[in-house]
Amino acid sequence: MQAIKELNIKSPLRYANLTKKEIRELSQRLNLKTAQKPSFACLASRFVYGDTITKEKLNMIDKAEQLLLDLNFTQVRVRIHGLLARIEVKPEEIERLIQPKIKENITKNFNEYGFKYVTIDLNGYQTGSMNKTLK
């Protein structure tokens, strides 16, 4: 919420006082493809504490995570460490990441998005993994 405030990001659905349930119901009625989309934490949670959040880096993360979702990975996070992308997926999906065609696709696209290095977190997806550095 602090990052949203600092970046002056507008949240129209929040200002309309709509609940998650109401948003899902309205999305369903309007046949939006996002009606069943799992909720995701703010992209700012992908950054190392103290790192500067920029539109360019947010865009890199957004594109990277969308690519993984388009490749049918079900729970994804792309954490940003400078120009290094750390991919988190469900542990049972890690093996798919290294299949040659998928690996090449991910690496090529992530490089085009601005990442110089692409890594896989062998622990898999974990909520709050960036909090490990906090005391």
C-alpha positions in Angstrom: 0.0 0.0 0.0 2.9 2.3 0.7 4.4 1.7 -2.7 1.0 2.4 -4.3 0.8 5.7 -2.4 4.4 6.7 -3.3 4.0 5.9 -7.0 0.6 7.7 -7.1 -1.1 4.6 -8.5 -4.8 4.9 -8.9 -7.0 1.9 -7.9 -10.5 2.6 -9.3 -12.1 -0.6 -8.0 -10.8 0.1 -4.5 -12.2 3.7 -4.7 -15.5 2.2 -5.8 -15.5 0.2 -2.5 -16.0 -3.1 -4.4 -15.1 -6.3 -2.6 -13.1 -9.1 -4.2 -16.3 -11.2 -4.3 -18.2 -8.4 -6.0 -15.4 -7.9 -8.6 -15.4 -11.6 -9.4 -19.2 -11.7 -9.7 -19.2 -8.6 -12.0 -16.4 -10.1 -14.1 -18.3 -13.3 -14.4 -21.4 -11.5 -15.6 -19.4 -9.6 -18.1 -17.6 -12.8 -19.3 -14.2 -11.3 -18.6 -11.4 -13.8 -19.0 -10.0 -12.6 -15.6 -13.1 -13.7 -13.7 -11.3 -16.8 -12.4 -7.8 -15.5 -12.4 -6.0 -16.0 -9.0 -5.3 -12.9 -7.1 -1.7 -11.7 -7.1 0.2 -9.5 -4.7 1.3 -6.1 -5.9 4.2 -6.3 -8.3 6.2 -4.1 -5.8 6.5 -7.3 -3.7 8.9 -8.7 -6.3 11.6 -6.2 -5.5 14.5 -6.5 -3.0 13.9 -4.2 0.0 15.5 -0.8 -0.6 15.6 -1.2 -4.4 14.1 1.6 -6.5 10.8 0.6 -8.1 10.4 2.0 -11.6 7.8 1.6 -14.3 10.4 -0.1 -16.5 11.2 -2.7 -13.9 7.5 -3.2 -13.1 6.9 -3.7 -16.8 9.7 -6.3 -17.0 8.2 -8.3 -14.2 4.7 -8.1 -15.5 5.8 -9.3 -19.0 7.9 -12.1 -17.5 5.1 -13.4 -15.2 2.6 -13.2 -18.1 4.8 -15.3 -20.3 5.0 -17.9 -17.5 1.2 -17.9 -17.2 0.9 -18.1 -21.0 3.1 -21.2 -20.8 0.6 -22.7 -18.4 2.5 -22.4 -15.1 -0.1 -22.0 -12.5 1.5 -20.1 -9.6 4.3 -17.8 -10.6 6.5 -15.1 -9.2 9.4 -13.4 -10.9 11.6 -11.7 -8.3 13.9 -9.0 -9.5 17.5 -8.6 -8.2 19.1 -5.9 -10.2 19.0 -7.3 -13.8 18.6 -10.9 -12.6 15.2 -12.6 -12.7 14.6 -15.3 -10.1 11.7 -17.5 -11.2 9.5 -19.1 -8.6 6.9 -21.7 -9.7 5.2 -24.6 -7.9 7.9 -27.2 -6.9 6.2 -29.8 -9.1 6.5 -27.5 -12.1 10.2 -26.7 -11.8 11.2 -29.6 -14.0 9.1 -28.2 -16.9 11.0 -24.9 -16.7 14.2 -26.6 -17.9 12.7 -28.5 -20.8 14.8 -27.2 -23.7 12.1 -25.5 -25.8 10.5 -23.9 -22.7 13.9 -22.8 -21.2 14.9 -21.2 -24.5 11.6 -19.4 -24.9 11.8 -18.0 -21.3 15.5 -17.0 -21.6 15.0 -15.3 -25.0 12.0 -13.4 -23.9 13.3 -12.4 -20.5 16.5 -11.1 -22.1 14.3 -9.0 -24.5 12.4 -7.7 -21.5 15.6 -6.4 -20.0 16.9 -9.2 -17.7 20.5 -10.1 -18.2 20.4 -13.2 -16.1 17.5 -15.7 -15.6 17.5 -18.1 -12.7 15.2 -20.6 -11.1 14.6 -20.7 -7.3 14.9 -24.4 -6.5 12.7 -23.9 -3.4 9.8 -23.1 -5.7 7.1 -20.6 -5.2 7.0 -19.1 -1.7 4.9 -16.2 -0.5 7.0 -13.6 1.1 10.3 -15.0 -0.1 11.8 -11.5 -0.3 11.3 -11.2 3.5 14.2 -13.6 4.2 16.6 -10.7 4.2 14.7 -8.9 7.0 15.8 -9.3 10.6 
